[in-house]
Structures are given as structure tokens and as C-alpha cells.
Amino acid sequence: MRVLQANKYYYVKGGADRYVFALEQLLSEQGHESIPFSMHHPCNVKTPWDRFFVQQIETEHARLNWEGVRGFGHMVYSREARRQLGNLLDATNPDVCHLHNIYYQLSPSILSLLHERGIPTVMTVHDYHLVSPQHGMWSHGRVEDWGRAGLWRSTFAKFHKDSYAASFAAAFLFYLHRRMGLYRLVDRYVAPTKFMRDCLVRAGFPAEHVRVLPFGIDVRTIVPSSEDDGFVLFTGRLSEEKGAQVLVRAARELPHVRFVFVGRGPEEPRLRHMAEGLSNVTFAGFQSGEALWEFYRRARCVVVPSLFQEVFGLSALEAMAVGKPVIASHVGGLPEVVEDRLTGFLVRPGSVQEIAEAVDRLMRHPLEAQALGRAGRQRVEEVFSLERHWEGLKALYGEVLREHGRIVPL
């Protein structure tokens, strides 16, 4: 089976991209081929298929100049992406297209082409772009949903980057694409949690086309650790909605406990300023691969203090796979990953006191921490294994292939 994976990045920038590469490896191990479709970027992983990629579109620092206007037009409907994808389809003849984050850089223009060509499509929903103009449903320091607010109200609220222009662009694209209905051409939507499935259904996506399939992790390659160096770990993007600032405040309440922050992001300068004078706080920067797993193994516990509604919570899953208890916000899809008092503790989002109490408890009771960690590892093996994820994905591929009258060995 040949699976075309469409994602705006072909390097690891966030959780969606990590999943793309994990799925690529999984497909290869199962005897199938993964073909990438993305945009050019200096950080891209080398691939023979990049001659079909589209030109890079800058969205982080857009400007009101010709380049910005060209980029905006590309986001509305990219003729280049449609043309290049057509060339890639001609060259590879894939059996299934698995879509990820195609918003803006690739645009939904590719969906109409896939529909016209009769290519079965599956889309993993990694964020809120299908239901809101704000991919994290976070603005003004709180959870906000602008999916039904309308173009002008959204624009004047400056919900995106605190900018009228950026907010207008994001809202305009969302409402235009929703009116065009191109995302409704997808055969099946994969929601990693029931919480995300309900968000899609409330937004009008047909329930019969939405499947819940939690992410999986290959525990065969991850050795659990019951030993630790007695520190608290945060790993992830250092952005406001991820709640690292709450954990810094908790560190101030527990001067005898060491806190390690792994990651980078726009909030890093502010977090370092907040941590001035705290000898128990360390910023370890971006880590990946074995270096990141070593941080997990050495931690007493992992904290996921998210303030926004996490679609899933990959760092919680990784911590549990290593056998570490997780202290997570009771928000979004996180309660479907972390079981309160069984694999860790669920706390109110933003509660410094509850996080501090949970951390202190695990520091004072290492045997309890080990027991919660073992239960977490067992939960990953039983519920979030890569084998279970593949079986669900294989069944989904088979479902859409049959609907299109295609017989492909799985």
C-alpha cells in the first residue's frame, strides 16, 4: 500500500510533525510506503519527493508587502499546491492520502483534487483549525472560541497575535474555507480523543465520519525507569497556553525541589525572568531523541500544566511510557490519557497550590510515585500501544478503500 502523507512541514516542529514521521516509520515496518507532500523549508528532512513540494510560505512574521499579499492568496487557494500534488499523484499513484496540518501553507485546494481523482482520504485532527480560526482556541490569556463570532467581531478582538491584520487574515480564511466546504470532502476524520470528536460534531462535522483513535507509542523501544534523580520535569513548547509559568510559581513554593524545563518558545524570556533568584529552576533548552528520553527517565514526575484544552497530550503519554507519574491539568483530552490517582494526578488548570501539593506528595512518597508510574506504563501498553494504534488505522484505511472500490492488501 502506498500512503501519501500531506503535512505543511517535513521536519519536526511540533507534535503533528512528530506523528507524521512516526507514522512514516510504522508504515515502512508494516511493508507499506509513505510518500510525503509538504512545502520547501531549510530544515526539511531530505527526500526524493521534495521536487514536488511547494514553495515556502512565511506565516510567523508576515508583512503587508507584495510577499505578504502573495502568501495570503496562496493560503486562500493554492494553485501551486494543487498543481504540484497532481504531479505527485501522477508519479506515485497512492492508494490513500493521510492528511495532517495542511492549513495555510498547503491550503484546502488539494482536497478538491484528491476528491476529483477518487483518492480515499483520512485526516488526523491535531488541533482546532477545523472548528476555530485560532488553532489552539487560546487568546487574551484564556480559552476563547472564535468559531462562531463572525469575521468583524473576530478581527476587532485582535485574537491572533494581538493584531488586527493577523486576526482578519485568520478569521477570513477560516470563514471562507468553511463556506467553500472543501474540508467536508475528507472521507474520515481521526480524532485522538473523545473530547476532540465531540468538538468536531458540535461544529457540524458528521458524526459517522469521525473516528476516535488515540495516538500510540512504541513501548518496545522505551525502557521504563523506576529510579530517578528527584526532579520535576516539564517538556514542551514554552508558550503561554502550555502553562509553564504556573509551574515556575509552584517551584517558588517548593524551594527544596528541583524543576527542569525542556523546550523553547516565545515565553522563554518571561519565564527566565520569573525564575530569577530561584536556584531550583533549570532551563535545559530544546532536546530530542535519546537526550529527551534521558530527561524523562531521570525525573521523579512530569507535569503537564496546560491552560488551554489539549487535544491529546503527547508529553503525558511519553512520561507514562517511561514509567513516570504525571501531574496534568484536568482539561481537554488530558483526562482521557492520565487517570486521576491511578497513573498520576489531575489538577485544576492554573492552580499553583494543587500542583505544588501533588509534587510535594510524590517527593515525600517515592514508592507511591513508582506505583503510579508502573500503572501508567501498563496503561500505555494496554491502551496506547503502537500495535493497537496501527490496527485501528489499518481498519480505517480499509474502510475508505472499500468505499472507493479499491482492493489493496493491508
C-alpha positions, 0 to 999 in steps of 0.5 A: 500500500502506498500512503501519501502523507500531506503535512505543511512541514517535513521536519519536526516542529511540533507534535503533528510533525512528530506523528507524521514521521512516526507514522512514516516509520510504522508504515515502512515496518508494516511493508507499506510506503509513505510518500510525503507532500509538504512545502520547501523549508531549510530544515526539511528532512531530505527526500526524493519527493521534495521536487514536488513540494511547494514553495515556502510560505512565511506565516510567523512574521508576515508583512503587508508587502507584495510577499505578504499579499502573495502568501495570503492568496496562496493560503486562500487557494493554492494553485501551486499546491494543487498543481504540484500534488497532481504531479505527485499523484501522477508519479506515485499513484497512492492508494490513500492520502493521510492528511495532517496540518495542511492549513495555510501553507498547503491550503484546502485546494488539494482536497478538491483534487484528491476528491476529483481523482477518487483518492480515499482520504483520512485526516488526523485532527491535531488541533482546532483549525477545523472548528476555530480560526485560532488553532489552539482556541487560546487568546487574551490569556484564556480559552476563547472560541472564535468559531462562531463570532463572525469575521468583524467581531473576530478581527476587532478582538485582535485574537491572533497575535494581538493584531488586527491584520493577523486576526482578519487574515485568520478569521477570513480564511477560516470563514471562507474555507468553511463556506467553500466546504472543501474540508467536508470532502475528507472521507474520515476524520481521526480524532485522538480523543473523545473530547476532540470528536465531540468538538468536531460534531458540535461544529457540524462535522458528521458524526459517522465520519469521525473516528476516535483513535488515540495516538500510540507509542512504541513501548518496545523501544522505551525502557521504563525507569523506576529510579530517578534523580528527584526532579520535576520535569516539564517538556514542551513548547514554552508558550503561554497556553502550555502553562509553564509559568504556573509551574515556575510559581509552584517551584517558588513554593517548593524551594527544596525541589528541583524543576527542569524545563525542556523546550523553547518558545516565545515565553522563554524570556518571561519565564527566565525572568520569573525564575530569577533568584530561584536556584531550583529552576533549570532551563535545559533548552530544546532536546530530542531523541535519546537526550529527551528520553534521558530527561524523562527517565531521570525525573521523579514526575512530569507535569503537564500544566496546560491552560488551554484544552489539549487535544491529546497530550503527547508529553503525558503519554511519553512520561507514562511510557517511561514509567513516570507519574504525571501531574496534568491539568484536568482539561481537554483530552488530558483526562482521557490519557492520565487517570486521576490517582491511578497513573498520576494526578489531575489538577485544576488548570492554573492552580499553583497550590494543587500542583505544588501539593501533588509534587510535594506528595510524590517527593515525600512518597517515592514508592507511591510515585513508582506505583503510579508510574508502573500503572501508567506504563501498563496503561500505555501498553494496554491502551496506547500501544503502537500495535493497537494504534496501527490496527485501528488505522489499518481498519480505517484505511480499509474502510475508505478503500472499500468505499472507493472500490479499491482492493489493496492488501493491508 
